[in-house]
Amino acid sequence: MNREDFPIFQEELIYFDNGATTLKPQCMIDAMVEYYSKYTANAHRGDYDNSLKVDLLYEEVRDKVRDLIHAKSSKEIIFTSGTTDSLNRIVFGYMRYRLQPGDEVLITKAEHASNILPWQLLEKEIGIYVRYIPLDRHLVTVENVMNSITPKTKVISLAQITNVLGDERPIKEIGKICRDHGICLVVDGAQSVPHIPVNVDELGIDFLAFSAHKMLGPTGLGVLYGKEELLEELRPTVVGGGMNATFDSEGNLEYKSLPSRLEAGTPHIAGVIGFGKVLDYLMSIGMENISKHEKMLKEYCVSELQKIPNILVYNADIPGSNVAFNIDQVFSQDTAVYLNHYHICVRAGNHCAKILKEDLLVKNTCRASFYFYNTKEEIDQMVKVLKASENIFKIVL
């Protein structure tokens, strides 16, 4: 699907590492090059034509992100450097000043490091407690969420789709539970916003974080969504130019209104403009169509891998765009090196979910993660190579 739009496919390449980052379409590349070559200017700084053009294009992208996730206002869209940055701002710009010693934050052992480490640091800093919702066959269930809530529970912070097993959590049901109990719902959308339709209002999400580079966009750019009334209370974690209305030598300081207040310094202007082209591109394909295609590839890949006696698949029954697997008795990195010999790219390791092994009982896996430009023929090639894996160490060593 749409492979002709990606110049990297001119090379011999089978790319199954989309969970880490996606490939880049020509439309995004052209938009960024055009900014750098034809109308370079800073944003929200100048009073000349090129600068005003940049301002207009930059804010148009904010509107497109608002529409993508169905936010109520463009003020609720903050550009950051990525999901990690967005989650850190939520924890250290908002939760640090709202939570009290003894308050509880619920997460799971399947979370990405970016949705674990900030909470653990805040736990040490102010005395909150990080608790883990038990997983049921590696999955989050509404029942286990309910059983984990106590009167001290103030936050539930979960990935909507996990980056290892690819399971989609029941966020809409969890959102209702949070509303009923006065709990703040934080969602890591790094693996969901690029793959499925997301409606923050319908899902009851208070804060959402995601990255542009996992959905065809540039690296170093992300989004922090928050309900406007919550963002009004979020303190800037970075201060400087562009976010202040006035300050003086006496230390008097007044911030600008949202969203400028939370976007200090020169932003990733070319990236934002390129991301705008990506959003148009994705909308022309349709998020529902993307999700449907990926799930088809996942089912096909699992069915073919299960025909190979020495292949272990860990998430066969989970719909999505990831396949976590190993060659029996072979270290995952060796498998990745072996596949790389045939120009097949997969991820190997713990995938930044280092404590998932406590539930999965496997430390490292190979992960093949698909996007809409992948094909069944590519999967066939990987399966063919894995069937011949008795020769793996002749290649790896």
N, C-alpha and C positions, 0 to 999 in steps of 0.2 A: 504493500500500500504506500504510494507516494515516494517510493525510493529514489526516483529521478530528481527529487528536490534536495537531495543530500549529497554534496560533492565528495564526501569521504568514501562513498560507495564506488568511486572510480578505482579504488584500491581493492585488492583481494582481502576481504574482511567479512567475518561473521561476528557481529557485535551483540553479545548477550550480557552486557553489564550495565543495563539501563537503570537499575536501582541505584548505582553509584553516580552516574551522570548520563544524559542522553546526547545523541549526536545533534549536529546543528544544521538547520536548513539554510539554503542560499538566501532566502528572503531576510533572515536575521542578520546574516553576514553582510549583505548589501546595505541594510539600514544602518548598521554600525559604521561601516566604511564611509557611507555618505555623510554621516554626522562628522566624522573626523576629517573628511576631505573637502566638504562643501560649505558647512555652516557651523563650524566649531564655535561654541560660546558657553559660558557658564549659565547655570539655571538660576532664575529668580535674583539676578544681580544687575543686569544691564538694561539700558533704555534704547537699544539700537535693534535693527531688524533681526539679525541673526539670534540675538539673545531672546527677543520676544518670540521668535519661531521655536526656539528650544523650550521656552516656558510652556507654550501651547502644546507641543508634542508630549512633553513630560507629564503634564496634568491629564492629557487625554488617556495616557496609559493607566494612570490611577483610576480613571473612570472605567476603563476596560477590566481592570482587576475587580473593582466593585461589582461589575455586572457578572463576571465569571463566578464569583462565590456568593452572589446575591446579598451583599452587604447593603445596609440601608443608606449609607452616606459615604462619599469619597473621603471624608475626614477620618473614616475608620480604617483607611488603607495607609500603612506606613512602609516606606521602602527601607530595607535593611541590607546587610551583606549576605543574608542567608537564614536558613532555619535555625541554625545554632545561635546566631546573633539575636534573632527574634525571641527564642525561648529564654535566652539569658536576660533580655530586657524585661520580659514578663516576670521572671523570678526576682531579679535584683532591682528593677525599677518600680514594680508594683507589689509583689508578694512580700518583699522584705519589710515593707511599711504597713502591711495589712494583717499579717499573721503574728500570732503571739506564741510565746513558749508553751509547749504542750499541744499546740494545734497539729492536726494530722493532714498529710498529703498522701493520696493514694496513687500509686503507679503500678507497673508490673515489671517482672524480670525480663520481659521480652522487649523493653523499650530500647531505643537508640541511646547512646551515651549522652547525646545532647538533651535528652529528656530524663536523665538520671543524675548526672554529675552536678548540674546547678542546684537541684533540690537537696542533694547530699551536702553540698557546700553550705546551703542556707540552714540545713539541719545543725551543722557544727557552729554556724555563726549566731543563730538566734534561738536555738533550742526547740525547733519544731521536730516532729517525728515523721519520717518517710516510711510508709507501710506498703506492702506489696499485695495486690489483689491476687489470690490463688488462680492459677490457670487450670482449665479443665481440658485435658488432652491438648495442651499448648494454647488454648483459646480463652478469651475473656467471655464470660457469660453474665447476663443480667443478674442471675441469682447470686453469683459470687461477688458482684459489685455490691448488691444490697447487703449481703452478709458481712462485707468488709467495712461498711459505714458505721461510724460511732458518732456520738454527739460532738466529738472533737474534730470530725472530718470537715475541712474547710475547702479543700481543692481535690479534684480528680484530674490527673494529667496523663493522657494516653495518645499514642499514635492511632490515627484512624485506620491505617493499614500498616502492618509491621514490615520492616525492611528485610527480614530473614525468611519467615514462612509465608508472608504475604496475606495473612488473614485480615479480613475487614471486621472491625469491632462494631457492635450495635450502638453507635454513637447517638442515634436519635432517641433510643430508649434510655441510654445513660444521661442524655441531656435532660429528659423529663425528670428523672430521679434527682438530678442536681437541682433543678428548679424547685422541686417539691421539698428539698431538704436545705435550701439556701447554700448550696455548694457551688463553687466556681469551677467551670469546665474548661480546661486548657487542652487543645488538640494539636498534636504534631501532624501536619498535613503533608509532609515531605513526599510520602509515597502514595497519597490519595489524590491530592489536587491535580497531579499530572495524568491521572488514569481514570477517574470517575467523576460524574457530576457532584459538586459539593454546594450545599445551600446552608450557610451558617445560621440563617434565621430559623429554617425548618428543623435543623439539627439541635438547636439550643446551645450553640457554641459561644462561649464568652471571649476566648482568645484562640486564634489560629495562627500557626506559623508554617511557611513553606518556602521553597527555593525555586528560582527561575531555571537553574541549570539542569534540574531533573525533569523539565518539561520543555526542552529544546532551546531554552534561553541561555544567556551568558553566565559564567561563573561569577561569584562575588556579588550576587544580587538576590534578595529575598523579600518576603512580605510578612509584615506583622499586622494581622487584623485583630481589632478589639472593639467591643461595643463602645460607642462614643463616650458614654458616661464613665466607663472604666479607664479608657485612654486619657480622659481629662485628669484622672488621679495618678496616672503612671508618670513617675519622675524621670526626666532624661538621664540616661546613664552616660551620655556624652554631651558636652556643652561646647559652644563655640559660635562660629559664624553661621548666619542664616536662620538660627533658631531663636534669637533674642530680638525683642522689640527695642529695648534700650538698656544701657547700664552706665554707671558712672564710677568715678574714682573713690567714692564712698562705699562701694559695694552694693549699691542698689541695682537690682536686676529684675527685668520684666521679660517673661517669655512671650513668644508669638503664640497664636492660637494653633490648634491642630489643622493639618498634620505637620506644619513646618516646625513646631516645637520639638518634635522627635526626630528631625532629620538634620542634625548639625553637620556643617562642613559641605564641601562640594560632593554631590552624590555621584553615583555611577551613571552618568547621563547617557552615554552611548549604550550602555547595557539596558537601561530603562526603555529607550527608544527601540532597540532591537527586540526587547521583550514584548513591546506593543505589537510588532509584526508577528511574533510567535503566537500571541493570543488570537489575533485575527485568523491565523493559519489553523490553529487548533479548533477554533469555533467553526471554521469552514468544513472541517472533517467531522466534528461532533464528538463530544466526550463519551456519549453512549456507544457510538461506533468504535471508538478506541477501546473501551472496556470490553465490548463484545469480542473484538478481534483478539485481544490479549488472552482472554479466558479460553478461547478456542485453541490458541497456541499452547497454553498451559496444559489443557486436557490432552492434546495430541502428544506433547512432549512426555508427559507422565506415562501415557499408554505405551509409547515406544521404549522408554527407558525401562519400564517394568518387564519388558521382554528380554532384557539382558540379565543373566543370572547373578552377576557380581555387582550390580548397581543397587544402592540403597537410596530410596526416595523418602524424605522425611515429612513432606507436606502434600502427599498425593491427593488427599480428600479436601484440600482447601482451595476454593476458586480464587483466581487472581492472576498475577503476571509473573510470579516467581516460582522456580523449581529449586528446592534445596536437596542436594544429593551428594553422595560419595561413591567412589569405587571401593568396594569392601577391602579393608586392610591396606589402603593406600592413603597417604597423607594428602589432604585437600590441595595444598599448594603444589604438590607433585602432579596432581591431576590437571591443575590450571596450566602448569608449564607444558605438560604434554599436549593439551588442547591448543595452546598458543603455537606450538610447532605447526599446526594446521590452520593457523590464522583465525582461531576461534577464541573469542574473549569472554571469559567468565570471571567472577569474583571468587576468591578463596580466603577462608579465615573465619573470624567470628563476626564480621560485618558490623563492628562497633556495638554489638549487643553482647558484651562479655559475660554477663551473668545469666543469659538465657541457657547456658550449658547446665545450670543447676536444675532446670526443668526438662530440657531436651535430652540431657545426659550425653551430648556429643559436643566437643569443644569447638571443632572447626568443620565447616561444610563448604562445598562448591555451590555457588548460586548462579543459575541462569535466569536473568530477568529480562523480560520482553517489552517491546514497545510496538507501536502500530506498523512500523516499517519492517519488522521481522516477518519471516515466512516459514511455512512448513518445510520447504526445501532446505533451509538453513538448519532446521532441527534434524532433518534426515542426515545431513552431513555430520553433525555432532554425534548422532547415534551411531553412524557408521564407524567413526573414529573410536568411540568408546567400546564398540564391539571388538575392536582389535587391540584392546588395552593390555593384553598379555605381553605386548612389546613395549610397555610404557617406560620401563627403566633403561631400555636401550636408547631411548630418546632423551629422557630426563637426565640420565647420567652421562 
